[in-house]
Amino acid sequence: NLPAETFTNLDVNVVGFYDRLGRPQKIITVNPVSGKPVSLPGIDDLLVEHPSLNLPRSQQESFSGVLRLPGDQLLLVGTGPIMPSDRSAPPNGTLVMGRVLDSSAVESIGESTQLDLTMSTAPIAADVPAATTTASAIEVTQPILGVRNEPLGSLQVSRPREAWHGALQSLYYLGLVIMLFVIVTMAVIHRGIDRMVLTRLSNLDLAVSRIRHSGKPESLDVPGNDEISSLADNVDALVVELDDSRSHAEQARDELELRVRERTEELSHAVEDLTGQIERREQAEQARELSQRRYESLIENLSDVVFTMRPDGTLDFVSSAVQSMFEVRAEDLVGKSLAALLGTQAAEQVQRRLKRGLSDEGAHLTIDGCSSERGPVDIDVILSTNPAGRGTQGILRDVTARRRHENELLHMASHDFLTGLWNRRRFEDELARELNKLGNGGQQGAVLWLDLDGFKDVNDTLGHKAGDELLGMVSRTLTESVRADSVVARLGGDEFAILLPSCDQDSAYTTAERLAAAISDIRVDLDGRLFRASASFGIVRYPEDGAEVEELLARADMAMYGAKELGRSHIVIFNHADEWKSVIEDRRVWTEMVELALAEDGLVAYAQPIHDLGNGDLVSYELLVRMLDFEGSLILPDRFLPVAERSGMIVDIDIWILRQAVGILVANPNDAFRLNVNASPRTLADPRYLDELGHLVGTSGIDPSRLTIEITETAIIVDVASVSDTLRRIKKLGCRIALDDFGSGFTSFLHLKQLPVDDIKIDGSFVRNVSENLNDQHLVRAMVEMAKGLNMQTTAEFVETVSSMDLLRTFGVEMVQGFAIGRPGPAETTVIGTGIGEGHTRRPA
């Protein structure tokens, strides 16, 4: 790391470094005059092998001497230990420096000593005198000895004599005297010139300097009438003109600076505006590119087919979804007509719609049976103006499966799931249409109302599977035994109704007899146990017995119950004779009993547990209502609730059970404890119920989400719009909503996604025999998957066996309720710590 200047400053050629053992580490040779590396042949071997260097040495020793190089060159060499300057540590090596004694070295020594030196590399002879004297100088010859005192050369020194120097000194003094004379003469001449010219010029110079430094003009007073005074006058005039020019220049500069500042500000604002426009344009471009990528990604990931079309019907673009919808590649359609995509008839249908023009909302049409590689496809077509240019943009959606499902759901909405017959709602619609014909000259007709005898015994003794089989056989018998224009419906349970248009009383009775005989031929054999079917019939005529749907069905129901009073397989025609007063009186008695129970604390709350199927924990109860008779015995709901429904007292009963539920929740403040209560369709339509619910939630302080209101499918069918509004108001209060008996009619499928339902309770008809019935398993699994998709909780009702419970767990059912979990019991003992039911003893009649 030694720079060339080091060799020049030290005036050395060679620098070498040795480690502690005397081994050379680095030897550098440089020309000290030029500072450039030079080659000294033999220097490496000389310094390494010469024994006189005595390496290594102690830290106190140094060495110097002369060595001969190949080529008769002499090298002055010196060594020294490498250690700290305070000698606080032993030597870490040895430093060697050398200088070749060439002519430049000898000349440098002569200059520094002011001696005339001459060196010779030849050894001097023994007879050569050591010193000689001449007239002008004294010369001395000194031998140069090597490190072993061997003669290597000689050095001759020449010194002038003193007399000679004395003569030179005399000459020096003489020159000095002459120089002094010249200086004096020049001083005299200078003084004269100074007085005549230089002083005036100096004054002029000083005045000009003052003007230059102060920047203010002043008069130049130079006396005389010669060129200098004229020069002063001209300079004075020039200064005045320069001052005027400077003033004008400063004014122009100020104006220029002002204009520059103004233009700079304008330019700065313009640059800022331009920068803002560029940034906004870049942001807009980035947003456009991002939007374009999102649009392209959206289009490519849509299951719907998106296309753009020129005004002449040529396709510009078709999304890749066309591959899965029509089994044709998108690139094969670009540049072709719309008919290549949809077929000729469908394309013509689209073109006819486009000729009528498109509104701002576009146009929508449905094409049935559109031809494709995989067969007919029903598609929805949405047309709009192409936002990217002229032409049309369209979206194709495959609705084949949806329309099939809609048709199936519409069929389920009007048909009984078990038998395939029309349900009560559709039967009432058909009866209403027949009654409306009476005003337009329509003919009289009849309604047959029949109920199977002993059907409950079939379910209880042979099981629900046998009961379902019997209902199916009866349905087929009824359908096969009536005219084609007759309407056969299952009203629910084991009740059926038949509408006989254009039928008099005798024909209706004959039809009832034929049907009764056909039903009596039905046998149900299950595991060797035989049951013979029979039915009781009630007949009403229209318009003789009534011209309103509810009136006719109520009287047909009374006639049917009159037939049951007579025994099995009887037929009764409704009339207004006195024997019907007993039936009416019986219903009046039940009505009075319900009224009395409401007025005098004759209702009792029962609770049935609901368990979490995942961990088996008890999570809630469903509160049920029982009524006490005059002796204090319990009356089951199926005896008095129908009377309460007809009379409207069901609203009061539902409000009563609602109050009981809130009282239980207040007494059990555990947030994990929940209760379910039922609300009938008539109750949901009564504003008193919502008012009472809001009052109880607001004043009790309970968490309303702990209370679940259960509604039935019938409640939805009555008035979807009104029920939806009521349910949303219940949800707004914070309560949960459960759909009870789910799947029994499937009408709710049409509206379920629009209703604020939290839980669905799968109807017991799908659960009782789920472990044996494969169809029930498929239906339950489908209901669970649908509920999960709608973020709803599922509860299975009527769980009666452990095997059913295990199977339901594998299907993903979350909650279970039924006899396998627990039977209903008095709320005062079933639900701990409520005090509900205390003192519920029936007063005497």
WORAPE-V597415 format. One record per helix or strand of 3 or more residues. SS is the DSSP state (h for helix, s for strand). FROM is the first residue (numbers start at 1). LEN is the number of residues. If there is no record, write none. Layout:
ss->[SS/SS]
from->[FROM/FROM]
len->[LEN/LEN]
This chain:
ss->[h/s/s/h/h/s/s/s/h/s/s/s/s/h/h/s/s/h/h/h/h/s/s/s/h/h/s/h/h/s/s/h/s/s/s/h/s/h/s/s/h/h/s/h/h/h/s/h/h/s/h/h/s/h/h/s/h/h]
from->[4/14/24/43/51/62/73/94/103/116/131/137/151/162/227/305/314/322/330/339/344/362/377/392/400/424/445/455/464/487/495/505/523/529/535/549/571/580/603/618/637/650/674/681/687/704/707/713/720/736/747/752/759/764/774/793/802/827]
len->[7/5/7/7/3/8/9/7/11/5/3/9/10/53/75/5/5/5/3/4/12/9/9/7/15/17/8/8/17/6/6/16/4/4/8/18/3/20/10/11/11/18/5/4/14/3/6/6/14/7/4/3/4/3/16/4/10/4]
